[in-house]
Amino acid sequence: MSANYQEDNIKTLVFPENIRTRPGMYIGKLGDGSSPDDGIYILMKEVLDNSIDEYMMGNGKQIELTIEDNRIAIRDYGRGIPLGSVLDVASKLHTGAKFDTVAFKKSVGLNGIGIKAVNALSAEFTVRSFRDGRTKAVSFKQGYLAEDAPETNTNLPNGTLITFVPDDALFVNYRIVPEYIEKLLKNYIFLNSGLAILFNGTPYVSQNGLLDLLNDNMSEAGLYPPIHLKGNDIEIAVCHGMQYGEEYYSFANGQYTPQGGTHQQAFREAYVKAIREFYRKEYDASDVRASIIAAVSIKLEEPMFESQTKTKLGSKEMAPGSDLTVAKFIGDFVKRELDNYLHRHPDVANAILQKITESEKERKALSEIRKVAKERARKASLHNKNLRDCTVHYTDKHAKAAESTIFITEGRSASGTITKVRQPDTQAVFSLRGKPLNSFKEPLKMLKNEEFNLLQAALNIEEDLDNLRYNNIVIASDADPDGMHIRILLITFFLKFYPELVRKGHLHILQTPLFRVRNKKETIYCYSDNEKEKALKKLGNTAEITRFKGLGEMQDEDFAELIGNNIRLDTVLLSKTDLIQELLTFYVGDNTRERRYFIINNLRVEKDLTPEGTKAVA
């Protein structure tokens, strides 16, 4: 029998329910703060973007960010919101000054949605504007107006102060990771030389723009001093290191675009073309870009991004209706400025030529091995039982990586369970058969390994990371010794061959609960003994406690919770001080004796987990 479909089934959602009902349309995923693209960081960014736009228009040189007990306050010293519009810009969608390209010619936020989404998704939200000796404040709770205070006099400088607390009814068990905020702030200051951002009193400032960004992200000295080129509405910094792959940091109107877009692709092509013309030789593009680390920033009018979270630039023209394309603008600049730079710095030109020559030799030596490996993977993938893809890749051939997640699992039991309870539209499953190879010890053997070739094919990273099919790559292994070993070997593979994928925050570890505590009314999943004790206090000592031993032994309903809205992920993070070669040599190399001493000296036993236990066993 078909469901009844009448006029009363038709609903019109208005603010704030339109945003609270479909938050993914406005901020992407909600998350718990364990990933840098989780919603709480997007909320911060939406507010900060407005302050940055003020700075870009020449108003205010300092922004203050304060976080205390999940209460986030952002104060800028720009022009301040016109006092008569404070209520509207905080609560009426598609309301704002950025539709006026005179007031905000090359800003980031263009749709009049940003702080409205922050307001709707916050337990508490207050916006206060200071403007020409007068001030106005409006407060909300979960997007609903709580207080519309009258205007008063003030002696405080012009600007805007926004204070909010993300709603824990939506962002369940969220936590704020300072390292993610630091990364966000650094991107802002690198793109806006002279701007000072204070984070809980600590200043972040850059005088050298993208040159500082490159130096901050390079774990060791490059093969030559970084090339730094600046022009009207464009800035580029580029160098070559010893890392594998290509590493890019792209920005549009001060907005970090981790998924790249038209500007990043234009730079990649322009760089290869300029190098070929300078040396008068048709080098293979992969040899020219091998081990490159580069940053590119452009400013354009009314940029088009591929989602509200603005992670990828889609604009083809520098301005709507303009004959000047992004590709031509960047291509002409790179050809002219890079050619001039290399003529003036022959030592740098020689270093680049030597790097290209070495990359060419290495590529040719490995080409036959890779050819055989790819052919094996292609044949095997015709009958590939390892991958259960998500339907978004079938229903939309242009589906973006940001929309999907892949779980790498071990064993048939866990794989079968996660496949049954996953969200099939956006979650894929890749099943491992046994333990992976140690990629660090046997890199050439790994290239011939069918498992790894199928995994590379599933991720679509055989050639480069541009078309990565999944934004989140999640290692889902048991928390026992075998599972930990598999986890380490998979991390080794990505660090060895695709470090950029790790540096950009795509690789995660699925955290699995140790206990389930429940009564007839509520179920709580606990990831530590401390969480278990809190759950018992909440539900009472009559609650039932289940100890989970592994993913394969969990019930379907438990697994559905584990990978659904309550998913907990630990992102594999790499900092500039993390030297990949040294890390892999120590943890998965042949230095068994040193590792044994490390384990002994850092071992914790039961007595060390009690108040009486104060030191590790030596």
VENJOGI-V121356 format. One record per helix or strand of 2 or more residues. SS is the DSSP state (H for helix, E for strand). FROM is the first residue (numbers start at 0). LEN is the number of residues. If there is no record, write none. Layout:
{{SS,FROM,LEN} {SS,FROM,LEN}}
This chain:
{{H,6,3} {H,16,5} {H,23,4} {H,38,18} {E,61,7} {E,70,6} {H,82,9} {H,113,7} {E,121,10} {E,133,8} {E,143,5} {E,151,2} {E,158,8} {H,177,14} {E,195,4} {E,201,4} {H,209,8} {E,226,5} {E,233,7} {E,246,6} {E,254,2} {H,261,18} {H,284,5} {E,291,7} {H,325,19} {H,345,36} {E,386,2} {H,391,4} {H,400,3} {E,404,6} {H,411,10} {E,426,6} {H,442,5} {H,449,10} {E,471,5} {H,480,17} {H,498,5} {E,506,4} {E,514,4} {E,522,4} {H,528,11} {E,543,4} {H,550,3} {H,555,7} {E,568,3} {H,579,9} {H,591,10} {H,605,4}}
